[in-house]
Each structure stands twice: as structure tokens, then as C-alpha cells.
């Protein structure tokens, strides 16, 4: 399958944003004013995968520190998993970060999101810590050093 990949430095048009929110809700169960939260993020970067005008994957991140990026949210439609979409979105994001002088990318995940945890580790992330979130669930903090 050939998918189209796009990136945005601000909130995309309504059709794409609605697709991101719909997919986010399917995966995580809620959006909690996702668009509003995105507007607040510095140097926002949104990567999306589209199949026949449908958003089938997304990756959202933002500048965390001057030379560190935080890969915040992402997911792939259940029907499109294991087709390399998450890997391609991550690859695009990391290439952008390297080109823009970032030294590291950090992310967090939960143990229940095993596929994301495994992809992060296979992609060069190291586990640098853990903590328990407000819902009492353990969170895993990962970081990858970027080579310029």
C-alpha cells in the first residue's frame, strides 16, 4: 500500500484535524480539546499518514527545550497497523529534528502500549526513567540522542 505523508508546523485544515481527533479518540478514548492543547505547544510539528483522504496515522511533537524535542502523541488506525506507518512517521519526525539542530528527542509511554514501546526501543530510544501518573499508571520515559 502506498500512503501519502504530510507534515505541518501549525494546526492543519479542518478535514485533517478532524481525522486526527477521530483517530486519537478511537485509540485513546478522548481528545480533551486536543486542538486547543496543540496551539499552546512551541514549535509544533504534526506528521500524518493518509490513505485515500483518510488520516490513518499521526505523530505530534513540539520543542521541549532549545535542543530537545518532545514526541507527544501518535497512533495508527488499527486496520493499518504493521504496515510501517508508525516507523515512517517517526523517521520523518527525527529527520526534521536532525535538520533543525535538535540533539535529543524524548517521549513517554505506558507498558500497555507495548507496540509503541518496542518501536521506540528498536528505533534507538533508551529508557531513562519511570513515574506513576495521576491515574496510578506507570509511565516510561524514553530518550533518543540525535546525530547531526
C-alpha positions as CSV (number, residue, x, y, z in Angstrom):
1,X,0.0,0.0,0.0
2,X,1.2,3.5,-0.8
3,X,0.3,6.1,1.7
4,X,0.7,9.9,1.5
5,X,2.7,11.5,4.2
6,X,2.4,15.2,5.1
7,X,3.8,17.4,7.9
8,X,2.5,20.7,9.4
9,X,4.0,23.3,11.6
10,X,0.7,24.5,12.8
11,X,-2.9,23.2,13.2
12,X,-3.8,21.6,9.8
13,X,-7.0,22.3,7.9
14,X,-10.3,21.2,9.5
15,X,-10.6,18.0,7.5
16,X,-7.2,16.7,8.5
17,X,-7.6,17.9,12.1
18,X,-10.9,16.2,12.4
19,X,-9.3,13.0,11.1
20,X,-6.5,13.3,13.7
21,X,-9.0,13.8,16.5
22,X,-11.2,11.0,15.3
23,X,-8.3,8.6,15.2
24,X,-6.9,9.9,18.6
25,X,-10.4,9.2,20.1
26,X,-10.5,5.7,18.7
27,X,-7.1,4.8,20.1
28,X,-7.1,6.7,23.4
29,X,-10.8,7.3,24.1
30,X,-10.8,11.1,24.3
31,X,-9.2,14.2,22.9
32,X,-9.6,16.7,25.8
33,X,-9.5,19.7,23.4
34,X,-6.6,18.3,21.5
35,X,-6.6,21.2,19.0
36,X,-6.6,23.8,21.9
37,X,-3.7,21.9,23.6
38,X,-1.7,21.8,20.3
39,X,-1.9,25.6,19.8
40,X,-0.1,26.1,23.1
41,X,2.9,24.0,22.1
42,X,6.1,25.7,21.0
43,X,7.4,24.8,17.5
44,X,4.6,22.3,16.9
45,X,5.3,19.5,14.4
46,X,2.5,17.3,13.1
47,X,3.2,14.3,10.8
48,X,0.3,12.5,9.2
49,X,-0.2,9.4,7.0
50,X,-3.2,9.5,4.7
51,X,-4.9,6.7,2.7
52,X,-7.5,7.8,0.2
53,X,-8.2,11.1,2.1
54,X,-8.4,9.3,5.5
55,X,-6.0,10.0,8.3
56,X,-4.6,6.6,9.2
57,X,-1.7,7.7,11.3
58,X,-0.3,10.7,13.1
59,X,2.6,11.9,15.2
60,X,2.6,15.2,17.1
61,X,5.5,16.8,18.9
62,X,7.0,20.1,20.0
63,X,10.1,21.8,21.2
64,X,10.7,20.9,24.8
65,X,14.0,22.7,25.3
66,X,16.2,24.6,22.9
67,X,17.8,21.5,21.6
68,X,15.3,18.8,22.8
69,X,12.1,17.8,21.2
70,X,9.2,16.0,22.9
71,X,7.3,13.5,20.8
72,X,3.9,13.9,22.4
73,X,1.1,11.9,20.8
74,X,0.7,9.5,18.0
75,X,-1.1,6.5,16.7
76,X,-2.1,4.4,13.8
77,X,-5.6,3.1,12.8
78,X,-6.0,-0.5,14.0
79,X,-6.8,-1.6,10.4
80,X,-3.5,-0.1,9.2
81,X,-1.0,-1.4,11.8
82,X,2.0,-3.4,10.9
83,X,2.4,-1.7,7.6
84,X,5.3,0.5,8.6
85,X,3.3,3.7,9.1
86,X,4.4,4.4,12.7
87,X,8.0,3.8,11.7
88,X,7.8,6.1,8.7
89,X,6.1,8.9,10.8
90,X,8.9,8.6,13.4
91,X,11.6,8.6,10.7
92,X,10.2,11.8,9.2
93,X,10.0,13.4,12.6
94,X,13.5,12.5,13.5
95,X,14.9,13.6,10.1
96,X,13.3,17.0,10.7
97,X,14.7,17.2,14.1
98,X,18.3,16.5,12.9
99,X,17.9,19.0,10.1
100,X,16.8,21.6,12.7
101,X,19.6,21.1,15.2
102,X,17.9,19.1,17.9
103,X,20.2,17.0,20.0
104,X,17.6,14.6,21.5
105,X,14.0,13.5,21.3
106,X,12.1,12.4,24.4
107,X,8.8,10.6,24.7
108,X,6.7,8.8,27.3
109,X,4.5,5.7,27.0
110,X,2.7,3.2,29.1
111,X,3.5,-0.5,29.4
112,X,0.1,-1.3,27.9
113,X,1.2,0.3,24.6
114,X,3.8,-2.4,24.0
115,X,4.0,-2.0,20.2
116,X,5.0,1.7,20.7
117,X,7.4,0.8,23.5
118,X,9.1,-1.8,21.2
119,X,9.2,0.5,18.2
120,X,10.8,3.2,20.4
121,X,13.5,0.8,21.7
122,X,14.1,-0.6,18.2
123,X,14.5,2.9,16.9
124,X,17.3,3.8,19.3
125,X,15.4,5.2,22.3
126,X,16.8,4.4,25.8
127,X,14.6,4.1,28.9
128,X,15.7,6.9,31.2
129,X,13.1,6.8,33.9
130,X,9.6,5.9,35.1
131,X,6.9,7.5,37.2
132,X,3.3,6.9,38.2
133,X,0.8,9.3,36.6
134,X,-2.3,10.8,38.2
135,X,-4.4,7.7,37.3
136,X,-1.9,5.5,39.2
137,X,-0.5,4.0,36.0
138,X,3.3,3.6,35.5
139,X,4.8,5.8,32.7
140,X,8.0,5.0,30.9
141,X,10.3,7.9,29.9
142,X,12.4,7.3,26.8
143,X,15.0,9.4,25.1
144,X,17.0,9.1,21.8
145,X,20.2,11.1,21.1
146,X,20.1,12.5,17.6
147,X,23.2,12.6,15.4
148,X,23.6,15.7,13.3
